Amino acid sequence: MTTATLPAANWSYPTAMRFGVGRISELAESCRSVGITRPLTVTDPGIAGLPMISDAVAANDAAGLPTVVFSDIQANPVGSDVDRGLEVLRSGGHDGVIVFGGGSAMDAGKTIAFMAGQTRSMFDFEDRGDNWTLADSDTILPIVAVPTTSGTGSEVGRASVIVDESDQTKKILYHPRMLPGIVIEDPALTVGLPANITAWTGMDALAHCLEAFSAPGYHPMADGIALEGMRLVKDWLPVAVGDGGNLDARGHMQVAATMGATAFQKGLGAIHSLSHPIGALFNTHHGRTNAVVMPYVMAFNRDAVADRYAQLARYLDLPGSDFDAVMGWVLALRQAIGIEHTLADIGVDNARTDTIVAQAVNDPTAGTNPVPLNIDNLASLFANAMEGRLP
């Protein structure tokens, strides 16, 4: 593992963030800062048995913060995962949640904290209209977030994505107080991430930045954050995949992921509109699915984003300053880090095309795609991604 040259830093955008190698040592103090005395740690099954979790629990216990771990969640969390977590939370008298891990832990843990005292179904709070106002804000528990992957950026988000098992759809739940009170970004915690997961999550960060930058509407702050996030991905994702012990690369990718989730308050688009139902129905990794779908959506949106992509190409100092330069970079990056070319390559079939397309057109992310989406053009887009056609 190389020595990091990145400085430690504290940020407050959009929430309090503690960035730097070794800052996991501040977990107990962070919990106390937001009023947590009996934390429930929600984490991914894949890391629940690793030293990073046992060490954090031991440190909390030593600091007088008895901590229990809950990790019975799926890669694409479902409603029953949240229900089981709520049982553990309530039976243990926990007064806050540490979300520790990747996107699945973040989504499940934030929802558990949000639902702690609610009386309505969690899906009553789907991010549509003003549903969030139905929640009892006073019962939402505080959250400390510790990301161990660099993709979803959920540590700075006010929403979570949970599969509704009644109809197998991914639903975005939203409330302003789902935003964690403190985020600890320690690049050393991501060092053990396998190369393929590093690649998939890194492409998720890129998808967030790219779609936010491409979304229509005036939001210069989001655009600027998205641009710099994409530069960090360009410079550091191949390094992080090739040398997982490079702490600078790991740290820059953590920041890129956080920037992507900050930027996409402007909007997302068809990459996510398609990936959400595909992930729900085929249980594919979200970042991997985004990475596969990405160039097909770019081609689909070409006429609407050409000017934006010219700006992006210049900012990234690509060989060329137009749409084709950006497309060439994305395709080369995918190939360099081992991303498959088609949805069929990752186990998706077309037997449920109608269901996928119907869910995609109704996904909350569909409304900010640069080209308006409908059943017909989404069906063509899905077919292109299945068969590898880049028009």
N, C-alpha and C positions, 0 to 999 in steps of 0.2 A: 504494500500500500504506500503510495507516494505521500509526501508531506504537502499539505494544502498551503497555497499562498493567498487564498481568499481571506479577507478580513471578516471578523465577526461584526454583526450589525443588528440593530433593533429598528424595526419598521412599524408603522401604524397605518398601513393601507392594504386592504380595507379593515384589517383588525391588527391587534398587537402581535408582532412576529419576532421571534428570537432565532436568528440565523447564525450558524457557525458550528464548526467541529467541536464536539464535546458538550454541547448545550443541553443534551438530554439530562445532564446532571441537575438542571434547574426544574425538573418535572414537579417535584413536591412543592417547591415554592410557587410554581405557576398555578398548581391546583389551589393552594391557599389564597392566591391573589384573586381568584374568581369565586371563592367561597366554597370550594369542595373540600370536605373533610373525610368522606368515605367514598372514594371513587370506584366506579365500575370501569374496567378497561375492556373495551370492545376491540378485538383484533382479528386478523385473518387466520384461519386454521393452519395455513402454511408456515406462519411464523410464531404461532402460539407457544411452541416448545423451544424456541431459540433463546440464547442467553440475553438478547436485548430485552425480551419481555420479562424473564425471571429477574434480571438485574434491576429493571425499572420497578418491579413489584417489591423486591427486597429493599431498594432505596426508599420507596414510599413507606413501607412498613417501619423501617428504621427511623423515619421522620415523623412517625405517629399518624400516618395516613393508611389505615388498613385497606388493601386493594385486592379486589377479586377480578379474575379474568373470565370473559365470555367470548367464545370463538366459534360457536355453532352457527355459522353463516355460510351461504353459498357464494360462489364467485360473482353471480348476479343475484344480489339479495332479494328474497321474497318476503311477503308479508308475514308468514309464519316464523321466519327468522327473527323478525322484530318482536313478534309476540313472545317468543321464548326468552329473548333478551329482557323484555319488560318484566317477565316473571322473576328472573334473577335479580333485576334491579330492585323491584318492590320487596321481594322476600328478604333481601339483604339490607334494606334500609339505606341504599346508596343515595347520595345527594348530588351527584354529578357524574359525568362520563368523560373518560379519556378515550379518544378514538386514535388507535395506534396501528398503522398499517397502510394498506393501499386503498383503492377506491371502494372496494366492498366493505371494508371496516368503516371507512368514513361515512358511507351512505347509511349502513345499518346503525352505527353508533349515534350519528346525529339524529336519526329518526327515533331511536330509543329515548334519547334525552328530550326530544320534542314531545313525544307521546306520553311521557311519564305521568302526567296528570290529566290528559285529555279524556273526554267521555265519548267523543265521536270516533268513527272509524278513521284510520289513518288516511284512507283514500278520499275522504271528504275534503282533505286539504291539498288535493291535486292543484298544480299551478295553473289555474284557469280563473279568469275574472278576479274577484276579491275573496276567493275561498279562504285565504289565509286569515282573514279577519274573524272567521268562525272559531279560531283557536283561543283557549284560555292562556294568555301570555304569561300569567303569573306562575303557572305550573311547569313551565319549560325549565329544565335543569341546565346549569352551566356546562360548558364543554371546553376541554383542552385537546388540541389536535397535534398528533405527532406523525407526519407522513413518512412512509418508508419506501414509497415508489415516487416516480416523478412523471406524472401524467395527468391524473384527473383534476388536481388542483382543488379538490373538494374541501380542503382545509380552509379555504377562504371563500367558500360558497354559502349561500343562504338556502340551499335546496339539497335534496337527496333524490336518488333514483331507486325505486323499489318495484319489483315485479308483483303485480296484482294477480294472484293465482286463479282468481275466478274467471279471468279471460286471457291470461298469459300475455298481458301487456305491461311494458315498463311505464311507470307513471312518475312524473316529477312532482315531488311534494315541496312546498315552499313556505317559509316563514322567516321574517327578518332576524328573529332570535335563534335561528338554526346556525347562525354564524358563530364559530368558536370564539371564545373570549381571548384565548392565547394560542398561538401556533409555535411549536418548536420545530425548526427545520435544521436537523443535524445531518450533514452529508455522510457522516460515517455510518449512519443507520442504513444507508442504501447500498453499501459496498457489497453485500452478499447477494444482491439481486442478480439472477441469471441473465445472460446476454439477451436471450429472446424476450424476457419480460422487460428488460431495459429498453429494448427496441420498441416493443408494443406500447409501453406507457409513454415513451418519448414521442411516438407518433400521435398519441392522444393529445399531448401538449401542443404539438404542431397543428392538429386539427382544430383545437380550440382557438388558437391564434389566427389561423388562416380563415376560419369561418367568421370570426369576429371582425377581422379586417375587411372581409368581403361583404358583410351584411349591409344592407342599405340603411340610410339614416346618418345623422350628424352627431358624431361622438368622438372628437379629436383625441380625448384622453385614452379611450379604449383603442383607437387606431394606433396611437404611439406605443402603447404597451404591447399591443399585438406585434407590431413591427420588430421591436427589440426582442420579444420572446422568440420570434422566428429566427432572428440572427443568432441567438444563443443555441437554438436547436441545430442550426446549420453548422455552427462551429464546434459544438460539444457533444451532440448525440453520437456521431460515429466514434468519437474518442471514448465515451462512456461504454458503448457496446464492445469496443475492442479491448479496452483496459478498464475493467470494472473496479480496480483499486485506485483509479485516478480521482482523488478527492476534489480537485478543481472541476473536472468534468461532471462529477456527481453533484457538486454544489450548484454549478451553473444550470444543470438540468432541473434541479429542485426549483430554482428561481423561475425558469422558463415555464414550468408547470403551474406555479402560482400566478404568473403573469397571464397565462392563457385563461385561467378561470376568472381572473379579475377582468380581463378584456371582454369575455363573452357575456357580460351584462348587456352589451350592445346587441347581441343576438348570435344564433348559430345558423344551421341550415341543413341541406339535404344529406350531408355526411352523417350527421347525428339522427336525422329523421329516419334514415334507412337502418343505421346501426342499432338503434333502440329495439325495433321489432325483431331484427335478426338475432340480436343477443338474447332476447326473451324466449324466442322459439327454438334456437339452436344452441343456446348456452355458450356462445363464442365469446372470447375475450373482447371487451369493448374497444380497447386501443388497437388491437390487431384488426378488428372489423373496420374501424375508422381508417386505418392505414390502407387496407385493401380497397375500400370504396373511394378513397380520396381522389385519385386522378380522374375517375369516371365522372364524379360530381364537378370537378374543375372543368372538364371538357364540356359538360352540360351547361355550366354557367358562363362559358367563355365570352360571349358577346356582352354580357352584363358586367363583367369584371376586368375586361381587357385594360382599361386605363389604370385601375387599382394595381393590377399585376405588374404593369410597367413601373409604377412607383416601387413596388416590392422588389422587383428585379434590380433596380438601381440601389436600393438600400442594402440588399444582400450582396452587392457587387458581383452579380452573376455575369457570365459571358453572354451578353445580350441584354436588351432592356425592354422585353415584351412578354406577352403571355407564354410564348413557347420557351423562353428562358426559365420561367418558374416551373412549367410542366417538366422540362428536362431535368431540372434539379430534383424535383420530387421523385420522379421515376428512378433517377440514379441513386438517390438516398435510399429508397425502398430496396433496390437491388443490393446495395452495399451492406445493409443491415439485416437482410434475410426476410423481407416481407413478401408474402405470396402475391401473385398477380391477379387472381380471380377469387370470387367468393366460393366457387366450387372447390378450389384448392384448400379451403379451410373447413370443408364439410357441410357447406350450405347446398341445398338443392332447391329446385323450383316447384316442388309439389305444393308449397303453400304460398305461392306468389300473390294470390289475391289477398290473403290475410296480411302478408307483409306490406303490400302496397296500401291497403285500407288503413292499417295502423300508422304507416309512415305519413300519409297525407293529413292525418289527424294529430300527429305528434306536435307538442308545443313548439318544437324547434323549426317546424316547417314554415311558419309564417315569416321568418326573416331570411329565407333563402333569396339570393339576388334575382332568381327567375321564379315566378309563381309556380307552385307545385300543384299537380292534379293527378288523378288516377292514371291517365294515359301516359304522361311524361315520366312519372315515377316507375311505371311498369317497364318502359323502355330503358330507363336508367338502371333499374335492377337487372334487366336482361343483359345489358352491356357489362355490368360488373360480374355477372355470372360467367359470361362467355369471353371476356377479355377484349371487348371492342372499345377502342378509343377513337371516336369520330373526330 
